[in-house]
Amino acid sequence: MSSEKSTHIDFAPGEQRLLRYTVVALSTVTLVAAIVFVIWVFGQIVGALHTLVLPLAMAGVLALVLFPLVDMFERVLRMNRLGAVISLFMILLALFLMVVALVLPTAISQGGQFVQSVPEMAENAHERLSVRFPKALPVLENAISDMDIQAMLPNAEETADRTMKYIGFLVGLGFVPLYLFFALLSGDRLSEYARNTLFLFTRKRQEEVMYLGQLFVDYVTAFFRGQLIIALIMGVMMALGFTLIGLEASIFFGLALGLLNIVPYLGFIVGVITVMPVAYLQPDGGGQLVMLVLAVIAFTQVVESMLLTPRIMADRSGLHPAVVVISILFWATVLGGVVGMILAVPLTAFLFTLGEYVKSSVCTIERADETDRKMMDERTGEKDRREPDESS
């Protein structure tokens, strides 16, 4: 009786490890190349459709932040989806009008005073520079006078293009409430629409894609819910602080710097660069007012770092501050400015989590292959032991 034996190639343990590491390295390089290509394509699309993408991104982020309120209206007030969305819009409109009525007159008054003091601030800057840097100031004045200002100004065609871009941007912002309304109205049906687009994939692949998509949405939602609350609190704190110390246009600077903190560290950097010269050069300003401005900014940052972020965000991104700064610069370059800076932290946190997920999947496959190999070796050994008994 002839017995058929399957050909089995045996590798030494070192060869098996080398082969496994080679396959994992090639897979990693392929995955990284695919991710870089997708990011590059995505950046090109965002850059080309920036006027359309930014309003959609703003509406999407606001929808993720406001979804729980709509669900609460449906559950507690027994409303249908349309009624809950309309009620939320009415409340938001009322809050907006109330804030405008309370803040706008003071902000306009401070803005007018600031504009009127700009010539005096320029004179103060000239006097103080002439006292502090008497030799450097004439060189700077000559360099400015030698500049061809007319050549630096945009021509008529460039001006028209920029004007059309600004008009398109403002029109796009006008569509944000409409996009937000339909996004809130769709609700959980958006996930069903996304699942239906994956009909070509197997059930397992659909579940993996939906899991990763939900993971990204959770990162974006948690980040922006926390950052919006933190930014508003910081804006109010700095506006009050700047008003108490006598900084001109205090409400504008305070709220602006607070809202800029949606992008981590941006409000602090812009505040140091822009507010300190104003504090030094305004009519009643000087070194003391600069120190007070720094004290307000530092106190706000301490409150944000030690109280607001631990309580509200609870380190949900898990990213090191250096990684946060690098990610902001990277995504601002890839996605073309504001959109990349806003989405930098959740995108980076998602990519780190995606890497951990791929790593765990590879380890699971390796463990399964190792278990299958051991079972195959045991069955082969049992078969080899039975064959001499059968032949005898």
C-alpha positions as CSV (number, residue, x, y, z in Angstrom):
1,M,0.0,0.0,0.0
2,S,1.5,3.3,-1.1
3,S,1.1,6.2,1.2
4,E,1.0,9.8,-0.2
5,K,3.2,12.2,1.7
6,S,2.8,16.0,1.4
7,T,5.9,18.0,0.7
8,H,6.7,20.2,3.7
9,I,9.5,22.7,3.6
10,D,11.2,23.0,7.0
11,F,12.9,26.3,7.9
12,A,15.3,26.8,10.7
13,P,14.0,28.9,13.6
14,G,16.3,31.8,12.5
15,E,15.1,31.6,8.9
16,Q,11.5,31.6,10.1
17,R,12.1,34.8,12.1
18,L,13.9,36.4,9.2
19,L,11.1,35.5,6.8
20,R,8.4,36.8,9.3
21,Y,10.3,40.1,9.9
22,T,10.7,40.5,6.1
23,V,7.0,40.1,5.5
24,V,6.1,42.4,8.3
25,A,8.6,45.1,7.1
26,L,7.3,44.9,3.5
27,S,3.7,45.1,4.8
28,T,4.6,48.1,7.0
29,V,6.3,49.9,4.1
30,T,3.4,49.2,1.8
31,L,0.9,50.5,4.4
32,V,2.9,53.6,5.1
33,A,3.3,54.3,1.4
34,A,-0.5,53.8,0.9
35,I,-1.3,56.2,3.8
36,V,1.1,58.8,2.5
37,F,-0.4,58.6,-0.9
38,V,-4.0,58.8,0.4
39,I,-3.0,61.8,2.6
40,W,-1.4,63.5,-0.5
41,V,-4.4,62.9,-2.6
42,F,-6.7,64.1,0.2
43,G,-4.6,67.2,0.6
44,Q,-4.8,68.0,-3.2
45,I,-8.6,67.6,-3.1
46,V,-8.9,69.8,0.0
47,G,-6.7,72.4,-1.6
48,A,-8.6,72.4,-4.8
49,L,-12.0,72.5,-3.1
50,H,-11.1,74.6,-0.1
51,T,-14.1,76.9,-0.4
52,L,-16.4,73.9,-0.3
53,V,-14.5,71.7,2.2
54,L,-14.2,74.3,4.9
55,P,-17.9,75.0,5.4
56,L,-18.6,71.2,5.2
57,A,-16.0,70.5,7.8
58,M,-17.3,73.3,10.1
59,A,-20.9,72.0,9.7
60,G,-19.7,68.4,10.4
61,V,-17.8,69.3,13.5
62,L,-20.7,71.4,14.8
63,A,-23.1,68.5,14.1
64,L,-21.0,66.1,16.1
65,V,-20.9,68.5,19.0
66,L,-24.7,69.2,18.9
67,F,-25.9,65.6,18.3
68,P,-26.3,64.9,22.0
69,L,-28.5,68.0,22.5
70,V,-30.8,66.8,19.7
71,D,-31.0,63.3,21.2
72,M,-31.8,64.8,24.6
73,F,-34.6,66.9,23.1
74,E,-36.1,63.8,21.5
75,R,-35.8,61.7,24.6
76,V,-36.7,64.2,27.4
77,L,-39.2,66.5,25.6
78,R,-40.7,63.7,23.4
79,M,-40.1,65.6,20.2
80,N,-39.6,64.2,16.7
81,R,-36.3,64.7,15.0
82,L,-37.4,67.8,13.0
83,G,-38.9,69.5,16.0
84,A,-35.8,68.8,18.1
85,V,-33.5,70.3,15.4
86,I,-35.7,73.4,14.9
87,S,-35.9,73.9,18.7
88,L,-32.1,73.7,18.9
89,F,-31.7,76.2,16.1
90,M,-34.0,78.6,17.8
91,I,-32.2,78.4,21.1
92,L,-28.8,78.9,19.4
93,L,-30.2,81.9,17.5
94,A,-31.5,83.4,20.8
95,L,-28.1,82.9,22.5
96,F,-26.3,84.4,19.5
97,L,-28.6,87.5,19.5
98,M,-28.2,87.9,23.3
99,V,-24.4,87.7,23.1
100,V,-24.4,90.2,20.2
101,A,-26.6,92.6,22.1
102,L,-24.4,92.4,25.2
103,V,-21.0,92.3,23.7
104,L,-21.2,94.0,20.3
105,P,-21.8,97.7,21.4
106,T,-18.8,97.5,23.8
107,A,-16.6,95.8,21.2
108,I,-17.5,98.4,18.5
109,S,-16.7,101.2,21.0
110,Q,-13.4,99.7,21.9
111,G,-12.6,99.0,18.2
112,G,-13.3,102.7,17.4
113,Q,-11.0,103.9,20.1
114,F,-8.3,101.5,19.0
115,V,-8.5,102.7,15.4
116,Q,-8.3,106.3,16.6
117,S,-5.2,105.5,18.7
118,V,-3.3,103.8,15.9
119,P,-1.6,107.0,14.6
120,E,-0.5,107.8,18.2
121,M,0.8,104.3,18.6
122,A,2.8,104.7,15.4
123,E,4.3,108.0,16.7
124,N,5.2,106.3,20.0
125,A,6.8,103.4,18.2
126,H,9.0,105.9,16.2
127,E,10.0,107.8,19.3
128,R,10.9,104.8,21.3
129,L,12.8,103.2,18.5
130,S,14.7,106.4,17.9
131,V,15.7,106.5,21.6
132,R,16.5,102.8,22.0
133,F,18.1,102.2,18.5
134,P,19.3,105.6,17.2
135,K,21.6,104.0,14.6
136,A,19.3,101.3,13.4
137,L,16.2,103.5,12.8
138,P,17.7,105.5,9.9
139,V,18.8,102.3,8.2
140,L,15.3,100.9,8.6
141,E,13.7,104.1,7.2
142,N,16.0,104.1,4.2
143,A,15.3,100.5,3.5
144,I,11.5,101.2,3.6
145,S,11.9,104.2,1.4
146,D,13.9,102.2,-1.1
147,M,11.2,99.6,-1.4
148,D,9.1,99.5,-4.5
149,I,5.8,99.4,-2.8
150,Q,3.9,99.6,-6.1
151,A,5.6,96.4,-7.3
152,M,4.7,94.6,-4.1
153,L,1.0,95.4,-4.4
154,P,-1.1,92.9,-6.4
155,N,-2.2,93.8,-9.9
156,A,-5.8,94.1,-11.0
157,E,-6.0,90.4,-12.0
158,E,-4.7,89.2,-8.7
159,T,-6.9,91.6,-6.8
160,A,-9.9,90.3,-8.6
161,D,-9.0,86.7,-8.0
162,R,-8.5,87.3,-4.3
163,T,-11.8,89.2,-4.1
164,M,-13.6,86.3,-5.7
165,K,-12.0,83.9,-3.3
166,Y,-13.0,86.0,-0.3
167,I,-16.6,86.3,-1.7
168,G,-16.7,82.5,-2.3
169,F,-15.5,81.9,1.3
170,L,-18.1,84.2,2.8
171,V,-20.8,82.6,0.7
172,G,-19.6,79.2,1.8
173,L,-19.8,80.3,5.4
174,G,-23.4,81.3,4.8
175,F,-24.2,77.7,3.8
176,V,-22.9,76.3,7.1
177,P,-26.3,76.6,9.0
178,L,-28.0,74.8,6.1
179,Y,-25.4,72.0,6.1
180,L,-25.7,71.8,9.8
181,F,-29.5,71.6,9.7
182,F,-29.5,68.6,7.3
183,A,-26.6,66.9,9.1
184,L,-28.5,67.1,12.4
185,L,-31.7,66.0,10.7
186,S,-30.1,62.9,9.2
187,G,-28.7,61.7,12.6
188,D,-27.8,58.0,12.8
189,R,-28.9,57.5,9.2
190,L,-25.5,58.8,8.1
191,S,-23.8,55.6,9.4
192,E,-26.3,53.5,7.5
193,Y,-25.5,55.5,4.3
194,A,-21.8,54.9,4.9
195,R,-22.4,51.2,5.4
196,N,-24.4,50.9,2.2
197,T,-21.4,52.4,0.3
198,L,-19.3,49.4,1.4
199,F,-21.6,46.7,-0.2
200,L,-18.7,45.4,-2.4
201,F,-16.7,44.3,0.7
202,T,-17.2,41.3,2.9
203,R,-19.1,41.5,6.2
204,K,-15.9,41.4,8.2
205,R,-14.3,44.2,6.2
206,Q,-17.4,46.3,6.5
207,E,-17.3,45.9,10.3
208,E,-13.6,46.9,10.4
209,V,-14.1,50.0,8.2
210,M,-17.2,51.0,10.2
211,Y,-15.2,50.5,13.5
212,L,-12.3,52.6,12.3
213,G,-14.7,55.3,11.0
214,Q,-16.5,55.4,14.3
215,L,-13.2,55.6,16.1
216,F,-12.2,58.7,14.0
217,V,-15.6,60.3,14.6
218,D,-15.2,59.7,18.4
219,Y,-11.8,61.3,18.4
220,V,-13.1,64.4,16.5
221,T,-16.2,64.6,18.7
222,A,-14.3,64.4,22.0
223,F,-11.6,66.8,20.8
224,F,-13.9,69.5,19.6
225,R,-16.5,69.3,22.3
226,G,-13.7,69.8,24.9
227,Q,-11.7,72.4,22.9
228,L,-14.8,74.5,22.1
229,I,-15.7,74.7,25.8
230,I,-12.1,75.4,26.8
231,A,-11.7,78.1,24.1
232,L,-14.9,79.9,25.2
233,I,-13.8,79.9,28.8
234,M,-10.3,81.1,28.0
235,G,-11.8,83.8,25.7
236,V,-14.0,85.1,28.4
237,M,-11.2,85.0,31.0
238,M,-8.8,86.9,28.8
239,A,-11.4,89.5,27.7
240,L,-12.2,90.2,31.3
241,G,-8.5,90.3,32.3
242,F,-7.5,92.6,29.4
243,T,-10.4,94.9,30.3
244,L,-9.4,95.2,33.9
245,I,-5.8,96.0,33.1
246,G,-6.8,98.7,30.6
247,L,-5.7,97.1,27.2
248,E,-7.3,98.7,24.2
249,A,-9.7,96.5,22.2
250,S,-9.7,94.1,25.1
251,I,-12.9,92.2,24.2
252,F,-11.8,91.7,20.6
253,F,-8.3,90.5,21.6
254,G,-9.5,88.3,24.5
255,L,-12.3,86.5,22.6
256,A,-10.1,86.1,19.5
257,L,-7.2,84.6,21.4
258,G,-9.5,82.3,23.3
259,L,-11.1,81.0,20.1
260,L,-7.7,80.5,18.5
261,N,-7.0,78.0,21.3
262,I,-9.2,75.5,19.4
263,V,-5.8,74.9,17.8
264,P,-3.5,74.0,20.7
265,Y,-0.9,76.7,21.6
266,L,-2.0,79.0,18.7
267,G,-3.8,81.5,21.0
268,F,-0.8,81.8,23.2
269,I,1.6,82.3,20.3
270,V,-0.5,84.8,18.5
271,G,-1.3,86.6,21.8
272,V,2.4,87.1,22.6
273,I,3.2,88.3,19.1
274,T,0.2,90.7,18.7
275,V,-1.0,91.9,22.1
276,M,2.4,92.8,23.6
277,P,3.3,95.5,21.0
278,V,-0.2,97.0,21.5
279,A,0.2,97.0,25.2
280,Y,3.6,98.7,24.9
281,L,2.7,101.3,22.3
282,Q,-0.8,102.3,23.2
283,P,-1.1,105.9,24.7
284,D,-1.1,104.9,28.3
285,G,1.0,101.7,27.8
286,G,4.5,100.7,28.6
287,G,6.5,98.0,30.2
288,Q,4.1,97.7,33.2
289,L,1.1,97.1,30.9
290,V,3.1,94.5,29.0
291,M,3.9,92.6,32.2
292,L,0.2,92.7,33.1
293,V,-0.8,91.3,29.7
294,L,1.8,88.5,30.2
295,A,0.3,87.9,33.6
296,V,-3.2,87.6,32.2
297,I,-2.1,85.2,29.4
298,A,0.1,83.1,31.8
299,F,-2.7,82.9,34.4
300,T,-5.2,81.8,31.7
301,Q,-2.7,79.2,30.4
302,V,-2.1,77.8,33.9
303,V,-5.9,77.5,34.5
304,E,-6.3,75.8,31.1
305,S,-3.4,73.4,31.7
306,M,-4.1,72.5,35.4
307,L,-7.9,72.7,35.6
308,L,-9.8,72.9,32.3
309,T,-7.9,70.4,30.2
310,P,-7.7,67.7,32.9
311,R,-11.4,68.1,33.8
312,I,-12.8,68.5,30.3
313,M,-10.5,66.7,27.9
314,A,-8.9,64.1,30.4
315,D,-6.0,63.6,28.0
316,R,-8.2,62.0,25.4
317,S,-5.8,62.4,22.6
318,G,-2.9,60.8,24.5
319,L,-0.4,62.8,22.4
320,H,2.8,64.4,23.7
321,P,2.9,68.3,23.4
322,A,5.8,68.0,20.9
323,V,3.8,65.6,18.8
324,V,0.9,68.0,18.9
325,V,3.0,70.9,17.6
326,I,4.6,68.8,14.8
327,S,1.2,67.5,13.8
328,I,-0.2,71.0,13.5
329,L,2.6,72.1,11.3
330,F,2.4,68.9,9.2
331,W,-1.4,68.9,8.6
332,A,-1.4,72.6,8.0
333,T,1.0,72.0,5.2
334,V,-0.8,68.9,3.8
335,L,-4.4,70.2,4.0
336,G,-3.7,73.8,3.2
337,G,-3.8,76.0,6.3
338,V,-6.8,76.4,8.6
339,V,-8.6,73.0,8.0
340,G,-5.3,71.1,8.6
341,M,-4.5,73.0,11.8
342,I,-8.0,72.4,13.2
343,L,-8.1,68.7,12.4
344,A,-4.4,68.1,13.2
345,V,-4.8,66.6,16.7
346,P,-7.8,64.2,16.0
347,L,-6.2,63.1,12.8
348,T,-2.9,62.3,14.4
349,A,-4.5,60.6,17.4
350,F,-6.5,58.5,14.9
351,L,-3.4,57.5,12.9
352,F,-1.6,56.4,16.1
353,T,-4.7,54.3,17.1
354,L,-4.8,52.9,13.6
355,G,-1.2,51.9,13.9
356,E,-1.9,50.1,17.2
357,Y,-4.9,48.4,15.6
358,V,-2.9,47.2,12.6
359,K,-0.1,46.0,15.0
360,S,-2.6,44.1,17.1
361,S,-4.2,42.5,14.0
362,V,-0.7,41.4,12.7
363,C,0.1,39.9,16.1
364,T,-3.2,38.1,16.2
365,I,-2.6,36.7,12.7
366,E,0.9,35.6,13.8
367,R,-0.4,33.9,16.9
368,A,-3.1,32.1,14.8
369,D,-0.5,31.0,12.3
370,E,1.8,29.7,15.1
371,T,-1.1,27.8,16.6
372,D,-2.0,26.3,13.2
373,R,1.6,25.3,12.6
374,K,1.9,23.6,16.0
375,M,-1.3,21.7,15.4
376,M,-0.1,20.7,11.9
377,D,3.2,19.5,13.4
378,E,1.4,17.4,16.0
379,R,-0.9,15.8,13.4
380,T,2.1,15.1,11.2
381,G,4.0,13.5,14.1
382,E,1.0,11.3,15.0
383,K,0.6,10.3,11.4
384,D,4.3,9.4,11.2
385,R,4.0,7.3,14.4
386,R,1.0,5.4,13.0
387,E,2.6,4.6,9.7
388,P,5.2,2.2,11.1
389,D,2.5,0.4,13.2
390,E,0.4,0.0,10.1
391,S,3.3,-1.3,8.0
392,S,4.2,-3.9,10.6
